[in-house]
Amino acid sequence: MQHEVVLDPRIRDWVFLPLFALMFIIGILRHNVTALLKGEPKPGDKEQVKQNMALARSRRLRANCKHVPRAAFLARRHFLSNPSTGVFSQKLEQANPMAMMSDPDMMQNMMKGNMAMMVPQVVMMGVVNFFFSGFVLVKIPFPLTPSFKSMLQRGIPLASLDVTYVTSLSWYFVVLFGMRGLFQLVLGDNSDTDDTALMTQAMPGMAPGGGMPGQPVDNKKNFEVEKENLELTDHEWAVDNAENLYLTGGALKKGSRASAGKTKAQ
């Protein structure tokens, strides 16, 4: 049988608020330490930048092709996807998967980032377990299923405790991954306090393109996919339907060009 638990107000003053303030201060310190440990960013490879810009240009062309005449669209598509002279038809060198391992500066920056992420977490876990363990902090104001019990009541395995009560250890994890918005307001969008992003950068294969962070991306497959998508793109110039759009005051509709042609023929 589950009973109502009366929470002592002193828990709010000596556990809830200090835990929140401590995690916020640790996040600010970690951001500053990470900024100090970061080295000077190296300029990107010239060929890699040109390939990425070509991919971005092709995506913009596919998304906004209706705003350019058909001749201009065909000229741009020919420049990018021509089988013999197109940008996407050029032969690319196979990216070396071990290129990053031979760069000591890259490895050093990764180790610094991992240290800036792991050391504060270890310290905070020790502090929470020593000073704040064994407390029931808050009660969630909506019902939950029993499957949330193991997630919200870490450190207090009581079967009679309602699942809506949150322990101090579980509250630590909730605040850890929930303070991202607050840090963005205080430190800006480029803050180094996003634990999810830091863990993604530290794990092999989780970087964009499936490689290690900082490793050159193999654009050979990206070129093939983008070339096929560009060839399949249908062009319809928005200006051809400008008169009907102005007269009707509505959005572009399929088949409006055909109906306009029949009207002029009549």
Secondary structure, 3 states (H helix, E strand, C coil): CCCCCCCCHHHHHHHHHHHHHHHHHHHHHHHHHHHHHCCCCCCCCHHHHHHHHHHHHHHHHHHCHHHCCHHHHHHHHHHHHCCCCCHHHCCCCCCCCCCHHHCHHHHHHHHHHHHHHHHHHHHHHHHHHHHCCCCEEEECCCCCCHHHHHHHCCCCCCCCCCCCEEEHHHHHHHHHHHCHHHHHHHHCCCCCCCHHHHHHHHCCCCCCCCCCCCCCCCCHHHHHHHHHHHHCCCCCCHHHHHHHHHHHCCCCCCCHHHHHHHHHHC
